[in-house]
Amino acid sequence: MLKLKNEFSLERDISGCGLCGIINSKKIKTNGSDIKKAISIEHDRGNGLGGGFAVYGNYPDYAELYAFHIMYDNLSAKKDVEEYLKNNFIIEKEEPIPTFKTSKIYDHPYLHRYFIKPKSDRQDKLFHELGDDDFVVNSVMLINQNYNGAYVFSSGKNMGAFKGVGYPEDIADFYKLEEIEGYMWTAHNRFPTNTPGWWGGAHPFTLLDWSVVHNGEISSYGINKRYLEMYKYNLSLKTDTEVITYILDLLIRKHGLPIRLAVTVLASPFYHNIDKMDKNKKELLIALRQIYGSALLNGPFAIVFSYSNGMIAMNDRIKLRPLIAATMGHFTYVASEEAAIRAVCPSPDSVWSPKAGEPVMVEFEEPMLQKGGLVSL
Amino acid sequence: MITIDAVGMHYRELNVLIKEGIKRGIKKFFLENVNGQYYIGDGIKGDDVVITINGVPGNDLGAFMDGPTLIVNNNVQDNIGNTMNAGKILVKGDAGDVVGYGMRGGRIYILGDAGYRIGIHMKGYDEQFPVIIIGGKVGSFFAEYMAGGIIVLLGLNDNNSDEFYGEYFATGMHGGTIYLRKKIDFSKYSKEVELYEADEDDMIFLKKYLIEYSDSFNIPRGQIMGKPFYKIVPSSARPYAHLYTSA
């Protein structure tokens, strides 16, 4: 098994991958068998070097606690990290992540989960007053950077990432996803071409409640990375997808941008199209491009971004990766291939290809507070 | 005649069955419960071979195909007719991105819409004459670097003419002809092409393809041919001759 603290010389990987997402806007839960079936149709888009899933609504009994999923190379790494957690968090519950060893997935890190909340009298209060979310982000960055042989791959509330090296359908069996229920699922099948597959490098990439699965290559990785480092994000995973998760965390959680505007930053309209817009919209989009030029993603991508209130699927600005969407009642499906959707929903109400850079956005149907005011685009 | 139930079948197994069937002299294939299998009909030969597909076939349908007919009763995914040489693909639904990439012969008829990058690098020479006809609308980069053959864009399902094609229309086109059933906004064209009304010779030439198209999908012929067409041709066979040098 490749060690978790990888020292690969390459800065990022380029991959041709497959992705899927399923969301029920009424929060009706389904188990992991549909998402497994959908992503297995895209089996040949990957090469067995990375498969993963994110599920939302799977920890209702611990919904107020941060659910940390941590992978360890060895038990001494576990001991060190647990000491950090005990000093800084109240650990309500901890247990090994249930797994089922199959003939396909037998070589894996030690996988453990913790349901925790930051202590109110924790040590860092001597230096600053961080909110719980910020402290969790700092802790994730700290563990991933400084604790050799340990990697936090999920840190949200009432959600979880389940990923590893293998084809996604085998990873689904390994984590027994058929026994897990959630109202939103995403899946990824990886085809790493420039860096070896390793357990931490599988998608989704998560931080707090944000999770991203991605097919493509972020050629703006360098500038995005430097921009994020100014805001103390630590990019340790040697893969381009990580920047998307952190940019969205920065824009939405820290800067309070409405989600619609945040995704517009990622795939901003071209200037020749902005020029044709009416005055208000033009001013807004020019301002976004000027302020967040370093957060613009260049290169081909299709992403599915999930968060506690919904799901967004989108393409790069000239549609260099496939993306199909479909709806059936309160379900919305997105995938790299229509066949993946048809495998679990043979006759959808509607099927369409989203236009380049135009997000498919689904929110759960419940009252929610809108941060930063409503801006219609 | 042979019927193959493709449910749960890997593309390799399915395509071996098709290729062995053609070798044994089977002319008619019915593929049932197809869902996502790649490469169906790739590189196969035989002008009298007809493969009917029920379900959504996977990417690269009919790539390098050289003679047979593929009839798809559903949508298709990306990259159909890639470098196709001869034969026909009928799609009774929508098509994904990159239809007929580098296509060098044969016909692709799509009843519904098609995605981005349709007919890019399409080419023709002498008898090699590729034809794509699309009933609905298309995305950006339509006919990019087109070098030969014809593409007909009917825009049947959409009354708003600005909505039936995207940006970068015919960029770098330097051969072949695009026919349109609706006039489009000239300012959106690439600088390499010119717009004309289709003349009588054009319509005589187009007629056999349009008849075949409307008969294939049971559309009344008059619905397609009842009004004048427009055509787009390249201004030059070498649009970038002076991209890096002075004229």
Boltz contact constraints between the chains, C-beta under 6 A:
constraints:
  - contact:
      token1: [A, 41]
      token2: [B, 36]
      max_distance: 6.0
  - contact:
      token1: [A, 319]
      token2: [B, 116]
      max_distance: 6.0
  - contact:
      token1: [A, 322]
      token2: [B, 78]
      max_distance: 6.0
  - contact:
      token1: [A, 337]
      token2: [B, 36]
      max_distance: 6.0
  - contact:
      token1: [A, 337]
      token2: [B, 77]
      max_distance: 6.0
  - contact:
      token1: [A, 338]
      token2: [B, 56]
      max_distance: 6.0
  - contact:
      token1: [A, 338]
      token2: [B, 75]
      max_distance: 6.0
  - contact:
      token1: [A, 338]
      token2: [B, 77]
      max_distance: 6.0
  - contact:
      token1: [A, 339]
      token2: [B, 35]
      max_distance: 6.0
  - contact:
      token1: [A, 339]
      token2: [B, 36]
      max_distance: 6.0
  - contact:
      token1: [A, 339]
      token2: [B, 56]
      max_distance: 6.0
  - contact:
      token1: [A, 342]
      token2: [B, 35]
      max_distance: 6.0
  - contact:
      token1: [A, 342]
      token2: [B, 56]
      max_distance: 6.0
  - contact:
      token1: [A, 343]
      token2: [B, 35]
      max_distance: 6.0
  - contact:
      token1: [A, 353]
      token2: [B, 115]
      max_distance: 6.0
